[in-house]
């Protein structure tokens, strides 16, 4: 089941409802890839193809690439990074 992200909703609201692995994906994108979802997706694809990659991410998501695409689409539609909303309380 795809988790749709409504760009009409505020990033903090979305972040609070994301499953923990998806929040970790957001945090990894911000911390390891400077917020560049395309770089994160490329790294995940390289790893899946057995090619050299930058970071090994252990994320128990059924569709990590699908999640990355949905999160990227949401951020681009909003013009805001979800990583900025993450805190210790999430």
Secondary structure, 3 states (H helix, E strand, C coil): CCCCCCCCCCHHHHHHHCCHHHHHHHHHHHHHCCCCHHHHHHHHHHHHCCCCCCCCCCCCCCCHHHHHHHHHHHHHHHCCCHHHHCCCCC
